[in-house]
Amino acid sequence: MAPDKRQAERVPMLGELHGEVMVFQPMLVRDISGGGVTVETRFPLQIDSLHDIRLTLAARSVIVKGRVVHSHISDVDQDIVVYRSGLEFVEPSAAVLGAIVEFIETVKTHRSGV
């Protein structure tokens, strides 16, 4: 029998211990503000659930926690369902909020042609 290479002992569960796994899934950002985002996904998001959202803001990437405030089916095409959900940012750090606001201002400036 090979020696146990674990640093900590694992304890078998005799009953049930439930958990959840977070998996990053693609989403399409429809709009963004300093307070939140509207996104489209191929899966429903549960109202009041919290999610870590990874946003690619031009050359920067940030992760911000968001709470789902609304979610509904926005489109059905054959066997593909698209859900539109609104998430409000939950206590974003100053650095993350600054990056989001800077990105929004850059987008607005480029759209106005200034």
C-alpha positions in Angstrom: 0.0 0.0 0.0 1.4 3.4 -1.0 2.0 6.0 1.7 -0.6 8.8 2.1 0.8 12.0 0.6 -1.9 14.3 1.9 -0.9 17.0 4.3 -4.2 16.8 6.3 -6.3 13.9 7.3 -9.6 13.4 5.4 -12.6 12.4 7.4 -15.2 10.2 5.8 -18.8 11.6 5.9 -21.2 9.1 7.3 -24.3 11.2 6.3 -24.7 13.7 3.6 -22.7 16.9 3.3 -24.0 19.1 0.6 -22.0 21.7 -1.3 -21.9 23.6 -4.5 -19.2 24.2 -7.2 -18.6 27.5 -8.9 -17.9 27.2 -12.6 -17.3 30.1 -14.9 -19.7 30.0 -17.8 -19.7 32.4 -20.8 -22.2 35.3 -20.7 -22.9 38.2 -22.9 -23.0 41.6 -21.2 -25.9 43.7 -22.6 -25.3 46.8 -20.4 -23.1 47.9 -17.5 -23.0 50.7 -15.0 -21.1 51.3 -11.8 -23.9 49.6 -9.9 -24.4 46.4 -12.0 -24.9 44.6 -15.3 -27.5 43.0 -17.5 -26.3 39.7 -18.9 -27.6 37.0 -21.2 -26.8 33.3 -20.4 -27.9 29.9 -21.6 -28.9 29.0 -18.1 -31.2 30.5 -15.5 -29.8 32.5 -12.5 -31.7 32.2 -9.2 -33.1 35.5 -7.8 -31.0 36.7 -4.8 -28.1 34.3 -5.6 -24.6 35.6 -5.4 -22.1 35.1 -8.2 -18.5 36.0 -9.0 -18.5 37.8 -12.3 -15.4 38.0 -14.4 -15.5 41.0 -16.7 -12.9 41.7 -19.4 -12.7 45.5 -19.6 -10.5 46.2 -22.6 -7.0 45.2 -21.5 -8.1 44.6 -17.8 -9.9 41.8 -16.3 -11.8 42.1 -12.9 -13.9 39.9 -10.8 -16.8 41.4 -8.9 -19.5 39.8 -6.8 -23.1 40.3 -8.1 -26.5 39.6 -6.7 -29.2 38.5 -9.1 -32.1 41.0 -8.9 -34.2 39.7 -11.8 -34.0 37.0 -14.4 -36.3 35.9 -17.2 -36.4 34.0 -20.5 -35.6 36.5 -23.2 -35.5 34.3 -26.3 -36.3 30.7 -27.4 -35.0 29.4 -30.7 -35.6 25.7 -31.4 -33.9 24.0 -28.4 -31.8 27.1 -27.3 -33.2 29.2 -24.4 -31.6 32.6 -23.6 -32.0 34.1 -20.2 -31.6 37.8 -19.4 -30.6 38.7 -15.9 -29.8 41.8 -13.9 -27.1 41.7 -11.3 -26.2 44.4 -8.8 -22.6 44.6 -7.7 -22.1 43.8 -4.1 -19.5 45.8 -2.2 -17.0 46.1 -5.1 -13.5 47.2 -4.1 -12.5 50.7 -4.9 -10.0 49.4 -7.5 -12.6 47.2 -9.3 -15.2 50.0 -9.2 -12.6 52.4 -10.6 -11.8 50.0 -13.4 -15.5 49.6 -14.3 -16.1 53.4 -14.3 -13.0 54.1 -16.3 -14.1 51.5 -18.9 -17.6 52.9 -19.1 -16.1 56.4 -19.6 -13.8 55.2 -22.3 -16.6 53.5 -24.2 -18.8 56.6 -24.0 -15.9 58.8 -25.2 -15.2 56.5 -28.2 -18.9 56.4 -29.1 -19.2 60.2 -29.0 -16.2 60.6 -31.3 -14.3 62.8 -28.9 
